[in-house]
């Protein structure tokens, strides 16, 4: 009984565990893939913002390139007016500066006049896809009262560096997620500056710290580089999100597994009952046979004649052992079996001849039946 009931449970438990483990791994893969997809969408949005800002700076640079002003001299009122009109059409700019060939001295600025910017040119690194586009270190700007990403573009004039244009990009605008579709904003995105390892997201909230790229298990992290720029979007996949995705389809699976277990238990119950019936039938047959043997022994001890005893034994064999036919036979002088007693379905032995001789067909399993129209062996 333990095997009959325990084996189905064990089979379902092993198979169910394998299925659930596979489903959980599939949920991890599915969530990680969604995290990579949404992270890459956010990274592409950041790339588009940087490309747009650099394009605008390039357009302003083209306007300066058309001016007659010489490098190192103040800009003419016409060029300054043109720049101001340009800035008014770009309200996202908070500060715009025209720098000299050294990349630090200010020729003109939309903010309070300074002699030089706070960020030395040596701290800027070129963007790989556009070497004349430069990015500085992300830092807190005292004048703007917020965290910014400095950006500069330069021109080439006869092999020598000409104008530099600089503008800080507010990090709050740089990292804004509102332009993403609503279902893409369900993640905790972290933008990492690969130059320093800084988490710009934490830096924006004034929690300046180095955030390692692999601070958690790799299979629970989605990384999406910002194409062409030294930034990467890191998304941590929480176990609660994986468990939620896994448990969404779990009730259907668990119902199927429970149904399979019930079916196996019913099959086990059927097999147990059939085996019990077979055992009970065997016990009844054994009991009846023992009863037959006991009755036969008692009749033998009380018998007065042989013929009556043999017939009574055949009758008891039919009654207790449930045979269809019982007989006692003895070969005569010619080795043909003569029926001394018979009980049960006597018609089976009508016209049957059985011999003890091996040289006759009737002695080798072929029985002869005398019929009205001849003889037939079978």
Secondary structure, DSSP 8 states (H G I E B T S, - for coil): -HHHHHHHHHHHHHHHHHHHHHHHHHHHHHHHHHHHHHHHHHHHHHHHHHHHHHHHHHHHHHHHHTS---TTS---HHHHHHHHHHHHT-TT-S--EEE-TTSSBEEEESSS--SB-SS-GGG-EEETTEEEEEE---EEETTTTEEEEEEEEEEEETTEEEEEEEEEEEHHHHT--TTS-GGGGGS-EEEEETTTTEEHHHHHTT---B--TTSS-GGGEEEEE-TTSSEEEEEE--HHHHHHHHHHTHHHHHHHHHHHHHHHHHHHHHHHHHHHHHHHHHHHHHHHHHHHHHHHHHHHHH-SSHHHHHHHHHHHHHHHH--SEEEEEEE-TTSBEEEEEEEE-GGGGTTEE-BS-TTSGGGTT--EEEETTEEEE-
